[in-house]
Amino acid sequence: MLAPPKIEKLARRPRMIIQGHRGFGGEVIENTVQAFEAAAKSNLDSIETDVFLTKDDVMVVCHGDFEFGVAHLRPLGSPPETPYEMMCIGLMTAEQLSHFGYRSSNGERIPLVTDLLRIFKGTNKVMNMEIKEFDPRIAPMLIDAFHKEGMLHQLFLSSFYFYHRVYASEHTQKLGLPEVPFGFLTYSVFDALSEPLKNLIKKGDQVTFSHYAMRRYLQAIPQVKEYLTSRGVGFNICFDGTKSEDMETFENFRFLHDLGIHTIITNCPTLALAHNYAIETEKFSQGNGVPTHPSDNANPYYAGLTNKDPAQVVQTQAPPIDHPPTNAPKSNIPSN
């Protein structure tokens, strides 16, 4: 087992950002209106989701199963035994697509980007819009849509296809708008040190690796982290797949915090919020000493985990700590 890199003292690290994978992680059906509504009511800092273009240039929210927007779809309201068929989102109009549900969303309707804008307007939560689409027009289209609603400050773009960064920058410059931060997604931690990425990243951007890739090459992380920090770039972790309860432990979150991770894209939002709250409580209660795990009774997030209804869980979460806590909140804390 690799020894962890040498780290700074716990209290010196800023609070990690908790971002819901595909809306509200695995707690509500992924990339559905229900998932986004749950996330909007919660104390998540931000959400991550996926965007494609339809044949008639409507932006829709769907992860897809293969390249080119191929997804397993079936008509809405189909009996459970009805098989899903492989179809291409980019070859369907928005009206045609509105009659189909996506397999990974349990056959639920595929939301439009306009649905997200409606749900998150006024929340100030950041929306990490991962561009799955190849069409270079989509980054400018997203910028225009968010800007029109006065929500540009809530937009964060990301993609495995780094050229979208170029088109986004050119578009904001053309319109005289602030630069929209971009997340470079990669399967290799070493991409962060590559010349192509070095030429593209700007201050305020972020680089995201999978948790598996980070663990696999843990000894290289200090060098990567040092370089990214010197450029004013955040270093993020996305837990692999959609089921990661075994990896999203308190000890692992504490390790990621000490490592200096900026954002965690989680499949277990309520659990992740509980861990983050516990870590912040440690920082204020123990200072630079040896941290201890706060009891469940003192952590309202852990209390929420006993509730089976995610819609109720999000209503009982406490806000992140930005100052030394006095008495831990117990319940019914209003969302940010």
C-alpha positions as CSV (number, residue, x, y, z in Angstrom):
1,M,0.0,0.0,0.0
2,L,1.4,3.4,-1.0
3,A,2.2,5.8,1.8
4,P,0.1,9.0,1.5
5,P,1.9,12.2,0.4
6,K,3.1,14.6,3.0
7,I,0.3,17.0,3.8
8,E,-0.3,20.3,5.6
9,K,-2.1,20.5,8.9
10,L,-5.8,19.8,8.8
11,A,-7.0,23.3,9.8
12,R,-5.1,25.0,7.0
13,R,-7.1,23.4,4.3
14,P,-10.2,25.1,2.8
15,R,-13.6,23.4,2.9
16,M,-14.1,20.9,0.1
17,I,-16.9,21.6,-2.4
18,I,-19.5,18.8,-2.6
19,Q,-21.0,18.3,-6.1
20,G,-23.9,15.9,-6.8
21,H,-23.1,13.5,-9.6
22,R,-25.8,13.6,-12.3
23,G,-28.0,15.6,-10.0
24,F,-28.4,14.0,-6.6
25,G,-26.0,11.1,-7.1
26,G,-27.5,7.7,-6.6
27,E,-30.1,8.8,-4.0
28,V,-32.6,10.0,-6.7
29,I,-32.8,8.6,-10.2
30,E,-29.9,10.2,-12.1
31,N,-30.4,13.1,-14.5
32,T,-34.1,13.5,-13.9
33,V,-36.2,16.5,-12.9
34,Q,-36.7,14.9,-9.5
35,A,-32.9,14.6,-9.0
36,F,-32.4,18.2,-9.8
37,E,-35.2,19.4,-7.6
38,A,-33.8,17.4,-4.7
39,A,-30.4,18.9,-5.3
40,A,-31.8,22.4,-5.5
41,K,-33.4,22.0,-2.1
42,S,-30.3,20.5,-0.6
43,N,-27.0,22.0,0.8
44,L,-25.0,20.7,-2.1
45,D,-22.6,23.4,-3.4
46,S,-23.1,22.3,-7.0
47,I,-24.3,19.6,-9.3
48,E,-22.8,17.8,-12.3
49,T,-24.8,16.7,-15.3
50,D,-24.4,15.9,-19.0
51,V,-25.5,17.7,-22.2
52,F,-26.2,16.7,-25.8
53,L,-27.8,18.4,-28.7
54,T,-30.9,17.1,-30.5
55,K,-31.3,17.1,-34.3
56,D,-33.0,20.5,-34.1
57,D,-30.4,22.0,-31.7
58,V,-32.2,21.7,-28.4
59,M,-29.9,21.1,-25.4
60,V,-31.0,18.0,-23.4
61,V,-29.7,16.4,-20.2
62,C,-28.6,12.8,-20.7
63,H,-25.4,10.8,-20.0
64,G,-25.7,8.5,-23.0
65,D,-24.2,5.0,-23.3
66,F,-21.7,5.4,-26.1
67,E,-20.1,8.1,-28.2
68,F,-22.1,10.2,-30.6
69,G,-25.1,10.4,-28.3
70,V,-26.2,6.8,-28.5
71,A,-28.5,5.9,-25.7
72,H,-30.8,3.1,-24.7
73,L,-34.4,4.5,-24.9
74,R,-37.9,3.2,-24.8
75,P,-41.4,5.0,-25.1
76,L,-42.5,6.7,-21.9
77,G,-45.0,4.7,-19.8
78,S,-43.8,1.4,-21.2
79,P,-44.4,-1.7,-19.1
80,P,-41.3,-2.7,-17.1
81,E,-40.6,-5.7,-19.3
82,T,-40.4,-3.5,-22.5
83,P,-36.8,-3.6,-23.8
84,Y,-34.8,-0.5,-24.4
85,E,-33.5,0.2,-28.0
86,M,-30.2,1.9,-29.0
87,M,-31.1,5.3,-30.5
88,C,-29.1,8.4,-31.3
89,I,-30.1,11.6,-29.6
90,G,-28.6,13.7,-32.3
91,L,-30.8,12.1,-35.0
92,M,-34.0,12.9,-33.1
93,T,-35.8,16.2,-32.7
94,A,-36.6,17.4,-29.2
95,E,-40.3,16.6,-29.9
96,Q,-39.5,13.0,-30.9
97,L,-37.2,12.6,-27.9
98,S,-39.8,13.9,-25.5
99,H,-41.8,10.6,-26.0
100,F,-38.9,8.4,-24.8
101,G,-37.2,7.6,-21.5
102,Y,-33.6,6.7,-20.8
103,R,-32.6,3.4,-19.4
104,S,-30.2,4.7,-16.7
105,S,-32.9,7.1,-15.6
106,N,-35.3,4.3,-15.1
107,G,-37.2,5.2,-18.2
108,E,-38.0,8.7,-17.0
109,R,-38.3,11.7,-19.4
110,I,-35.0,13.3,-20.5
111,P,-34.9,16.9,-19.1
112,L,-34.1,19.9,-21.2
113,V,-31.4,22.4,-20.2
114,T,-34.2,24.9,-19.8
115,D,-35.6,22.6,-17.0
116,L,-32.4,23.0,-15.1
117,L,-32.3,26.8,-15.5
118,R,-35.9,26.9,-14.1
119,I,-35.1,24.7,-11.2
120,F,-31.8,26.3,-10.1
121,K,-32.6,29.9,-10.8
122,G,-32.2,31.9,-7.6
123,T,-30.3,29.1,-5.8
124,N,-26.8,30.3,-6.7
125,K,-25.8,26.7,-7.0
126,V,-23.2,26.1,-9.6
127,M,-24.1,23.7,-12.5
128,N,-21.2,21.7,-13.9
129,M,-22.4,21.1,-17.4
130,E,-20.4,18.2,-18.8
131,I,-20.4,18.5,-22.6
132,K,-20.8,15.1,-24.1
133,E,-21.6,16.5,-27.5
134,F,-19.0,16.8,-30.2
135,D,-20.6,19.8,-31.9
136,P,-18.4,22.9,-31.1
137,R,-21.5,25.2,-31.0
138,I,-22.7,23.8,-27.7
139,A,-20.4,25.7,-25.4
140,P,-21.5,29.1,-26.9
141,M,-25.1,27.9,-26.7
142,L,-24.8,27.1,-23.0
143,I,-23.2,30.4,-22.3
144,D,-26.0,32.2,-24.2
145,A,-28.7,30.3,-22.4
146,F,-27.3,31.0,-18.9
147,H,-26.5,34.6,-19.7
148,K,-30.0,35.2,-21.0
149,E,-31.4,34.1,-17.6
150,G,-28.8,36.1,-15.6
151,M,-27.2,32.9,-14.4
152,L,-23.8,33.0,-16.0
153,H,-22.2,33.0,-12.6
154,Q,-23.8,29.6,-12.0
155,L,-22.3,28.0,-15.1
156,F,-19.3,25.7,-15.1
157,L,-18.4,23.9,-18.3
158,S,-16.5,20.6,-18.4
159,S,-15.6,18.0,-21.0
160,F,-13.2,15.3,-22.0
161,Y,-13.0,17.2,-25.3
162,F,-10.8,20.0,-24.5
163,Y,-11.5,22.0,-27.7
164,H,-14.7,23.2,-26.1
165,R,-12.6,25.3,-23.8
166,V,-11.4,27.3,-26.9
167,Y,-14.9,27.9,-28.3
168,A,-16.1,28.9,-24.8
169,S,-13.3,31.4,-24.4
170,E,-13.7,32.9,-27.9
171,H,-17.4,33.3,-27.3
172,T,-17.2,35.1,-24.0
173,Q,-14.5,37.4,-25.3
174,K,-16.6,38.2,-28.4
175,L,-19.6,39.2,-26.1
176,G,-17.4,40.9,-23.5
177,L,-18.5,38.5,-20.8
178,P,-16.5,37.1,-17.9
179,E,-14.6,33.9,-18.6
180,V,-16.6,30.8,-17.8
181,P,-14.4,28.4,-15.8
182,F,-13.8,25.0,-17.5
183,G,-13.2,21.6,-16.1
184,F,-10.7,19.3,-17.9
185,L,-11.8,15.7,-17.5
186,T,-9.2,13.0,-17.9
187,Y,-8.5,9.4,-17.0
188,S,-4.8,10.0,-16.4
189,V,-3.3,12.3,-13.7
190,F,-0.4,12.8,-16.0
191,D,-2.5,14.7,-18.6
192,A,-2.4,17.6,-16.2
193,L,1.3,18.0,-17.0
194,S,0.9,17.6,-20.7
195,E,1.7,20.4,-23.1
196,P,-1.8,20.6,-24.7
197,L,-3.5,21.1,-21.4
198,K,-0.8,23.5,-20.1
199,N,-1.6,25.7,-23.1
200,L,-5.3,25.7,-22.4
201,I,-5.8,25.9,-18.7
202,K,-6.5,29.3,-17.1
203,K,-6.8,30.6,-13.6
204,G,-10.1,29.4,-12.1
205,D,-10.3,26.3,-14.2
206,Q,-10.3,22.8,-12.6
207,V,-8.9,19.4,-13.6
208,T,-10.9,16.3,-12.6
209,F,-9.6,12.7,-12.3
210,S,-11.4,9.6,-11.3
211,H,-10.9,8.4,-7.8
212,Y,-9.4,5.2,-9.2
213,A,-6.8,7.1,-11.3
214,M,-5.8,9.2,-8.3
215,R,-5.3,6.1,-6.1
216,R,-3.4,4.2,-8.9
217,Y,-0.8,7.0,-9.3
218,L,-0.9,8.5,-5.8
219,Q,2.8,9.1,-5.6
220,A,2.5,11.5,-8.6
221,I,-0.2,13.6,-7.0
222,P,2.0,16.0,-5.1
223,Q,3.8,17.1,-8.3
224,V,0.5,17.4,-10.1
225,K,-1.1,19.3,-7.3
226,E,1.8,21.7,-6.9
227,Y,1.7,22.5,-10.6
228,L,-2.1,23.1,-10.7
229,T,-2.0,25.2,-7.6
230,S,0.8,27.4,-9.1
231,R,-1.6,28.1,-12.1
232,G,-4.6,28.8,-9.8
233,V,-6.3,25.6,-11.0
234,G,-8.4,23.3,-8.8
235,F,-7.8,19.6,-8.4
236,N,-11.0,17.5,-8.3
237,I,-12.0,13.9,-7.7
238,C,-15.0,12.1,-9.3
239,F,-16.0,8.8,-7.7
240,D,-16.1,6.1,-10.4
241,G,-19.4,4.9,-11.8
242,T,-22.7,5.5,-9.9
243,K,-22.2,3.2,-6.9
244,S,-19.4,4.1,-4.6
245,E,-20.6,3.8,-1.0
246,D,-17.6,1.5,-0.2
247,M,-15.2,4.2,-1.2
248,E,-17.0,7.3,0.1
249,T,-16.0,6.7,3.7
250,F,-15.2,9.3,6.4
251,E,-11.6,8.3,6.5
252,N,-11.3,8.6,2.7
253,F,-12.9,12.0,2.7
254,R,-10.5,13.2,5.4
255,F,-7.6,11.9,3.3
256,L,-8.9,13.7,0.2
257,H,-9.4,16.9,2.3
258,D,-5.8,16.7,3.6
259,L,-4.6,16.0,0.1
260,G,-6.0,19.4,-1.0
261,I,-8.9,18.2,-3.2
262,H,-11.0,21.2,-4.3
263,T,-14.2,19.4,-5.3
264,I,-15.6,15.9,-4.8
265,I,-18.2,14.8,-7.3
266,T,-20.2,12.3,-5.2
267,N,-22.6,9.5,-5.8
268,C,-23.7,9.7,-2.2
269,P,-24.6,13.4,-1.5
270,T,-26.1,13.0,2.0
271,L,-23.2,10.9,3.1
272,A,-20.7,13.3,1.5
273,L,-22.3,16.3,3.2
274,A,-22.1,14.5,6.5
275,H,-18.4,13.7,6.1
276,N,-17.6,17.2,5.0
277,Y,-19.5,18.7,8.0
278,A,-17.6,16.3,10.3
279,I,-14.2,17.4,8.9
280,E,-15.1,21.0,9.3
281,T,-16.2,20.4,12.9
282,E,-12.9,18.7,13.6
283,K,-11.0,21.7,12.3
284,F,-12.6,24.0,14.7
285,S,-13.0,21.7,17.7
286,Q,-9.5,20.1,17.5
287,G,-7.5,22.8,15.8
288,N,-4.3,21.2,14.6
289,G,-4.5,18.3,16.9
290,V,-5.5,14.7,16.2
291,P,-9.0,14.8,14.8
292,T,-11.7,12.7,16.2
293,H,-14.9,11.5,14.5
294,P,-17.9,13.6,15.8
295,S,-20.7,11.5,17.1
296,D,-23.8,10.9,15.0
297,N,-25.9,12.9,17.5
298,A,-23.8,16.0,17.0
299,N,-23.9,15.9,13.2
300,P,-27.3,16.7,11.6
301,Y,-26.2,15.2,8.3
302,Y,-25.6,11.8,9.8
303,A,-29.0,12.1,11.5
304,G,-30.5,12.6,8.0
305,L,-29.0,9.3,6.8
306,T,-31.6,7.4,8.9
307,N,-34.4,8.8,6.8
308,K,-35.2,6.7,3.8
309,D,-36.9,9.5,1.9
310,P,-34.3,11.7,0.0
311,A,-36.9,14.5,-0.2
312,Q,-37.0,14.6,3.6
313,V,-33.3,14.1,4.0
314,V,-32.5,17.3,2.0
315,Q,-34.8,19.3,4.3
316,T,-32.9,18.3,7.4
317,Q,-29.4,19.0,6.3
318,A,-27.3,21.7,8.0
319,P,-25.5,24.4,6.2
320,P,-21.7,24.0,5.7
321,I,-19.6,25.5,8.5
322,D,-17.7,28.7,7.6
323,H,-17.0,29.7,11.2
324,P,-16.5,27.9,14.5
325,P,-19.8,26.1,15.4
326,T,-21.4,26.7,18.8
327,N,-24.2,24.1,19.1
328,A,-24.6,21.7,16.2
329,P,-28.0,22.4,14.4
330,K,-30.5,19.7,15.0
331,S,-33.1,19.8,12.2
332,N,-35.1,22.0,9.8
333,I,-32.2,24.1,8.9
334,P,-33.1,26.2,5.8
335,S,-31.2,25.4,2.7
336,N,-28.7,27.9,1.3
